[in-house]
Amino acid sequence: MEMTGARWRTATRSSNNGGNCVEVADNLPGRILVRDSKDRAGGVLTFAPDAWRAFVAATGRRPGR
């Protein structure tokens, strides 16, 4: 999967949870990438934008927060 140009970010609350966090790249056209912040070289999940919005809505969180 081509990830060149992906701008990864973590949640602002990630510093207090012992490193159990994910990173999200939502700047690539037509897809949202998600990875484990402790294993950046590991696997990456890919979501369609609509599927990602539905997931975030179901968790009660706002994207980017």
C-alpha positions in Angstrom: 0.0 0.0 0.0 1.3 3.4 -0.9 1.7 5.6 2.2 4.1 8.2 0.9 3.0 11.6 2.2 0.9 10.2 5.1 0.9 12.7 7.9 0.5 10.7 11.1 -1.0 12.2 14.3 -1.9 10.9 17.7 -4.7 11.9 20.0 -3.9 14.7 22.4 -4.7 12.5 25.3 -2.2 9.8 24.3 0.6 10.9 26.5 -1.1 9.8 29.7 -2.2 6.3 28.8 1.1 4.4 28.8 1.6 4.4 25.1 -1.6 2.5 24.2 -2.6 4.7 21.4 -3.2 4.7 17.6 -2.0 7.1 15.0 -4.2 8.3 12.2 -3.3 9.7 8.8 -6.3 11.3 7.1 -4.6 13.5 4.5 -4.5 11.0 1.7 -7.3 11.0 -0.9 -10.1 8.4 -0.4 -8.6 6.6 2.7 -7.9 6.9 6.3 -4.8 5.0 7.7 -4.6 3.8 11.3 -1.6 2.2 13.0 -0.3 1.2 16.5 1.8 4.0 17.9 4.1 1.4 19.6 4.7 -0.5 16.4 4.9 2.0 13.6 6.6 -0.5 11.3 3.8 -3.0 11.8 0.5 -3.3 10.0 -1.7 -0.5 8.9 -5.5 -0.5 8.7 -7.2 1.3 5.9 -10.7 2.7 6.1 -12.9 4.4 3.5 -13.7 7.9 4.8 -17.4 7.0 5.4 -16.5 3.9 7.3 -14.0 5.9 9.5 -16.7 8.5 10.2 -19.1 5.8 11.2 -16.5 4.2 13.5 -15.6 7.5 15.2 -19.3 8.3 15.7 -19.9 4.9 17.2 -17.1 5.5 19.8 -18.5 8.9 20.8 -15.3 10.7 19.9 -14.7 13.5 17.4 -12.1 13.0 14.7 -8.9 14.8 15.5 -9.5 15.0 19.2 
